[in-house]
Amino acid sequence: MSLKPTETMDFYDIAMRRPAAVNPWKARLALNFKGVPYKTTWVPIPKIGEVRRSLGVPACRKLADGSDFYTLPLLVDPNTNSKIGDSLDIAIYLQKTYPGSGAGDLFPPQVLDYTYDQDLPAWAPPLSKPREDEYVEYSKFNMHVDRAFSAHVGLMGSYMPLDSQASKDELVRRAGVKSWDDFEIKGEAREKMIESLRIMLGDLAKIFTKDTSGPFILGKQASHADFIVGGWLYMMHGTLPDNEWQEVRSWHGGIFASLFDSLQKYAEVK
């Protein structure tokens, strides 16, 4: 296998007025870090299942009622005739297939000792199950970070910049709620959730203070663990009202503002 692919890959993301879907952001950061050629295809939410089925890529998660949960990202690599339909699997594929490409190793060895075990709201999207074969530390970290932010996704839900009413209707159907308004959290309930987010991020910030030589968990060396958190930061940036986003940036000595800003070099939307 050559160290760098020659043919352009197809990267599938959720169509929105601006990119704000967390898992496609994780994969985009990994793609840009590895410096591989790709172009983005934007898929409206109601068409995601059709696109995945047409490409022969099954759903990787289930909804609460047992039906398939079709979501993105999805990567098609014509260099190897590979199709990968999960953000962590995409990052692992890129590292295994193109180890010498881009800015380095997506998965340097490290201990990622962060856990979050609180229950999620009934309408929250299902989480990916952790891997047990390889990259266990990163997979476990991905699950706990997803759980931590998903517990606060109510702050972002009603602000998702979806592309159409049809996409909103499909999200309402998937969540099992009655209307788009059911996603809205305001008043005292919102204030409490913002404070809970602040506390959660304070706990997560501890892992970023072990090496203060740079903004990443490993100091100056970015890894996919930073992109796992970064995906959620980019989702918050794309959904939260600006005053709340600026508040998040100010917390905990600006650790997450620094991380977000430092990830900009890997955040190009192609």
C-alpha positions as CSV (number, residue, x, y, z in Angstrom):
1,M,0.0,0.0,0.0
2,S,1.3,3.4,-0.9
3,L,1.9,5.9,1.9
4,K,-0.6,8.3,0.3
5,P,-3.8,7.5,-1.7
6,T,-4.0,8.9,-5.3
7,E,-7.8,8.7,-5.9
8,T,-10.2,11.1,-4.2
9,M,-12.3,9.5,-1.5
10,D,-16.1,10.2,-1.0
11,F,-17.1,11.4,2.4
12,Y,-20.8,11.5,3.3
13,D,-22.0,14.0,5.8
14,I,-25.5,15.1,7.0
15,A,-26.9,18.0,5.0
16,M,-27.3,21.1,7.1
17,R,-27.2,24.9,6.6
18,R,-23.7,24.6,8.2
19,P,-21.9,21.4,9.3
20,A,-22.9,20.6,12.8
21,A,-23.1,16.9,13.2
22,V,-20.8,15.5,15.8
23,N,-19.7,12.2,14.3
24,P,-19.0,13.5,10.8
25,W,-16.9,16.2,12.5
26,K,-14.8,13.6,14.3
27,A,-14.2,11.9,11.0
28,R,-13.5,15.2,9.1
29,L,-10.8,16.1,11.6
30,A,-9.2,12.7,11.2
31,L,-9.3,12.9,7.4
32,N,-7.7,16.3,7.4
33,F,-5.1,15.3,9.9
34,K,-4.1,12.3,7.7
35,G,-4.0,14.7,4.7
36,V,-5.9,12.3,2.3
37,P,-7.8,13.6,-0.7
38,Y,-11.6,13.5,-0.3
39,K,-14.7,15.4,-1.3
40,T,-17.9,15.7,0.7
41,T,-21.4,14.6,-0.4
42,W,-24.2,16.1,1.6
43,V,-27.1,13.8,2.4
44,P,-30.5,15.0,3.8
45,I,-31.5,13.0,6.9
46,P,-34.5,11.3,5.3
47,K,-32.2,9.9,2.5
48,I,-29.4,8.5,4.8
49,G,-30.9,5.0,5.0
50,E,-31.3,4.9,1.3
51,V,-27.7,6.0,0.6
52,R,-26.2,3.5,3.1
53,R,-28.3,0.7,1.7
54,S,-27.4,1.6,-1.9
55,L,-23.7,1.5,-1.0
56,G,-24.1,-1.8,0.9
57,V,-23.1,-0.3,4.3
58,P,-25.4,-1.5,7.1
59,A,-26.6,0.6,10.0
60,C,-24.1,0.3,12.9
61,R,-26.6,1.1,15.7
62,K,-30.2,0.4,16.6
63,L,-33.0,2.7,17.8
64,A,-34.8,2.0,21.1
65,D,-37.6,0.1,19.2
66,G,-35.0,-2.2,17.6
67,S,-35.1,-0.7,14.1
68,D,-31.9,0.3,12.3
69,F,-30.4,3.7,13.1
70,Y,-29.0,5.0,9.8
71,T,-26.7,7.9,10.3
72,L,-23.4,9.3,8.9
73,P,-20.4,9.6,8.4
74,L,-19.6,7.2,5.7
75,L,-16.3,7.0,3.7
76,V,-15.8,5.3,0.4
77,D,-12.2,4.8,-0.6
78,P,-11.8,3.8,-4.3
79,N,-8.0,3.3,-3.7
80,T,-8.9,0.1,-1.8
81,N,-12.6,-0.4,-2.7
82,S,-13.4,0.0,1.0
83,K,-16.6,1.4,2.6
84,I,-16.6,2.4,6.2
85,G,-19.7,3.7,8.1
86,D,-18.6,4.8,11.6
87,S,-16.5,7.7,12.7
88,L,-14.1,5.7,14.9
89,D,-13.9,2.9,12.3
90,I,-13.0,5.6,9.6
91,A,-10.2,6.9,11.8
92,I,-8.8,3.4,12.5
93,Y,-9.1,2.6,8.8
94,L,-7.1,5.7,7.8
95,Q,-4.4,5.0,10.3
96,K,-4.0,1.3,9.3
97,T,-4.2,1.9,5.6
98,Y,-2.2,5.1,5.4
99,P,0.1,5.0,8.5
100,G,2.7,7.4,7.0
101,S,0.3,10.0,5.6
102,G,-0.4,13.4,7.0
103,A,0.5,14.7,10.4
104,G,1.3,11.4,12.1
105,D,-0.3,8.7,14.2
106,L,-4.0,9.1,15.0
107,F,-3.8,6.6,17.8
108,P,-0.6,7.0,19.8
109,P,-0.6,4.9,23.0
110,Q,-2.1,6.8,26.0
111,V,-4.2,6.3,29.0
112,L,-7.6,8.0,28.6
113,D,-9.0,7.7,32.1
114,Y,-12.3,9.5,31.8
115,T,-15.7,8.0,32.5
116,Y,-19.3,9.3,32.6
117,D,-22.1,7.0,33.7
118,Q,-25.2,9.1,34.1
119,D,-28.4,8.1,32.3
120,L,-29.4,9.7,29.0
121,P,-32.8,11.2,28.0
122,A,-35.0,8.6,26.3
123,W,-34.9,10.5,23.0
124,A,-31.1,10.7,22.8
125,P,-29.5,8.9,19.8
126,P,-28.1,5.5,20.5
127,L,-24.4,5.3,21.4
128,S,-21.8,3.2,19.6
129,K,-20.7,0.1,21.7
130,P,-17.0,0.1,22.6
131,R,-14.7,-2.2,20.7
132,E,-13.1,-5.1,22.6
133,D,-10.5,-6.2,20.0
134,E,-8.3,-3.2,19.4
135,Y,-8.0,0.5,20.1
136,V,-9.9,-0.3,23.3
137,E,-8.7,2.8,25.2
138,Y,-9.9,5.1,22.4
139,S,-13.1,3.2,21.9
140,K,-14.0,3.4,25.6
141,F,-13.1,7.1,25.7
142,N,-15.3,7.7,22.6
143,M,-18.3,6.0,24.4
144,H,-17.9,8.0,27.6
145,V,-17.4,11.3,25.9
146,D,-20.4,10.7,23.7
147,R,-22.5,9.8,26.8
148,A,-21.3,12.9,28.6
149,F,-22.2,15.3,25.8
150,S,-25.4,13.4,24.8
151,A,-26.7,14.0,28.4
152,H,-26.5,17.7,27.5
153,V,-27.5,17.5,23.8
154,G,-30.9,19.1,24.8
155,L,-29.1,22.4,24.8
156,M,-28.3,21.9,21.1
157,G,-31.2,19.9,19.7
158,S,-33.7,22.6,18.8
159,Y,-30.9,24.7,17.3
160,M,-29.7,22.1,14.8
161,P,-29.3,23.9,11.5
162,L,-31.2,21.3,9.5
163,D,-31.7,21.8,5.8
164,S,-35.4,21.2,5.5
165,Q,-38.7,20.6,7.3
166,A,-38.5,17.0,6.0
167,S,-35.2,16.5,7.9
168,K,-36.8,18.0,11.1
169,D,-39.8,15.6,10.7
170,E,-37.5,12.6,10.4
171,L,-35.5,13.6,13.5
172,V,-38.8,14.0,15.4
173,R,-39.8,10.5,14.3
174,R,-36.5,8.9,15.3
175,A,-36.6,10.5,18.7
176,G,-40.1,9.4,19.4
177,V,-41.3,12.9,20.3
178,K,-44.4,14.7,19.1
179,S,-42.9,17.8,17.6
180,W,-39.8,19.8,17.0
181,D,-40.7,22.0,19.9
182,D,-40.3,19.0,22.3
183,F,-36.5,19.4,21.7
184,E,-36.5,22.9,23.1
185,I,-35.2,23.4,26.7
186,K,-35.6,26.9,28.1
187,G,-35.8,28.9,31.3
188,E,-34.7,27.3,34.6
189,A,-34.4,23.8,33.0
190,R,-31.9,25.3,30.5
191,E,-29.9,27.1,33.2
192,K,-29.6,23.9,35.2
193,M,-28.4,21.9,32.1
194,I,-25.9,24.6,31.3
195,E,-24.5,24.4,34.9
196,S,-24.4,20.6,34.5
197,L,-22.5,21.0,31.3
198,R,-20.0,23.2,33.0
199,I,-19.4,20.7,35.8
200,M,-19.1,17.8,33.2
201,L,-16.6,19.8,31.2
202,G,-14.6,20.5,34.4
203,D,-14.2,16.8,34.9
204,L,-13.2,16.2,31.3
205,A,-10.8,19.2,31.4
206,K,-8.6,17.2,33.9
207,I,-7.4,14.9,31.2
208,F,-6.1,18.0,29.3
209,T,-4.1,19.3,32.2
210,K,-1.7,16.3,32.4
211,D,0.6,17.7,29.7
212,T,0.4,21.5,29.5
213,S,3.0,21.9,26.8
214,G,0.1,22.3,24.3
215,P,-3.7,22.3,23.9
216,F,-4.0,18.6,23.2
217,I,-4.3,15.6,25.7
218,L,-0.7,14.8,24.8
219,G,0.4,18.4,24.9
220,K,1.6,19.4,21.4
221,Q,0.7,16.1,19.8
222,A,-2.9,15.8,18.5
223,S,-4.6,12.4,18.4
224,H,-8.0,11.0,17.6
225,A,-8.9,11.4,21.3
226,D,-8.8,15.2,20.8
227,F,-10.9,14.8,17.7
228,I,-13.5,12.8,19.7
229,V,-13.9,15.8,22.0
230,G,-13.4,18.3,19.1
231,G,-16.4,16.8,17.2
232,W,-18.6,17.8,20.1
233,L,-17.0,21.2,20.3
234,Y,-17.7,21.8,16.7
235,M,-21.3,20.7,17.2
236,M,-21.8,23.1,20.1
237,H,-20.2,25.9,18.0
238,G,-22.7,25.1,15.2
239,T,-25.8,24.9,17.4
240,L,-25.5,26.9,20.6
241,P,-26.6,30.5,20.7
242,D,-23.4,32.6,20.5
243,N,-23.6,33.9,24.1
244,E,-23.8,30.3,25.4
245,W,-20.9,29.3,23.2
246,Q,-18.8,32.2,24.4
247,E,-19.6,31.1,28.0
248,V,-18.4,27.5,27.2
249,R,-15.2,28.9,25.8
250,S,-14.6,30.9,29.0
251,W,-14.9,28.0,31.4
252,H,-12.0,26.1,33.1
253,G,-9.3,28.5,32.1
254,G,-10.3,28.4,28.4
255,I,-9.1,24.8,27.9
256,F,-11.8,24.0,25.4
257,A,-11.5,27.3,23.6
258,S,-7.8,26.5,23.2
259,L,-8.6,23.0,21.9
260,F,-11.3,24.3,19.5
261,D,-9.0,27.0,18.1
262,S,-6.1,24.6,17.8
263,L,-8.2,22.1,15.8
264,Q,-9.1,24.8,13.2
265,K,-6.1,23.6,11.1
266,Y,-7.8,20.2,10.7
267,A,-11.4,21.7,10.3
268,E,-11.5,22.5,6.5
269,V,-14.8,21.5,5.0
270,K,-14.0,20.1,1.5
